[in-house]
Amino acid sequence: AQTVTQSQPEMSVQEAETVTLSCTYDTSESDYYLFWYKQPPSRQMILVIRQEAYKQQNATENRFSVNFQKAAKSFSLKISDSQLGDAAMYFCAYRIPSGNTPLVFGKGTRLSVIA
Amino acid sequence: NAGVTQTPKFQVLKTGQSMTLQCAQDMNHNSMYWYRQDPGMGLRLIYYSASEGTTDKGEVPNGYNVSRLNKREFSLRLESAAPSQTSVYFCASRGPGGSYGYTFGSGTRLTVV
């Protein structure tokens, strides 16, 4: 079974600084998708960024970027110029493209932003 | 606004009571999902439905039943609530194409006393 591991239960960053959240996954598949979700105190789950495994180029969305290392099965999220609104739980998730296989989530990393 | 609507947002049940969590999406998505979120556990899949009329068990299905009433609606039922079912429940749907993420509802915080 596929598993997703987030080894940092909590992280903190100074406002305007850069922080990297770690995620590793275990799979024997060669084609799959990876996601980072943000969950602020409002509880809403918000898709931050996605990466297709067949793409070598790392995905970027404004201040959010990923470092995708397929061989190492690593998918870290970098947040640049951190803002107070970035404080949230962040979940890494994985799924394979075939059928309707569901998303598998990591346990999450709680990010605090210090003013 | 298009999206996933969950009701209720909060609920307190006594042990042994039953209730149904409602979920509806208006994006014409085929796939719908129910997850539960517990502290330190992330989101774990309870049940999912690939299309109208089909449902499948996820990682933690015990104590729950589901109904895919039509393409829009996917309900989760607790027949006899237990304190271990105290959690936040999320419904989600997925658009076409494998790289699409899920659209989540706003969640239901359920407390069983």
Interface residues (C-beta under 8 A of the other chain):
Chain A: Q6 P9 Y33 F35 Y37 S42 R43 Q44 M45 L47 R50 E52 F91 A93 R95 I96 P97 S98 G99 N100 P102 L103 V104 F105 G106 K107 G108
Chain B: N30 S31 Y33 Y35 G40 M41 G42 L43 R44 L45 Y48 A50 G58 V88 F90 A92 R94 G98 S99 G101 Y102 F104 S106 G107 R109
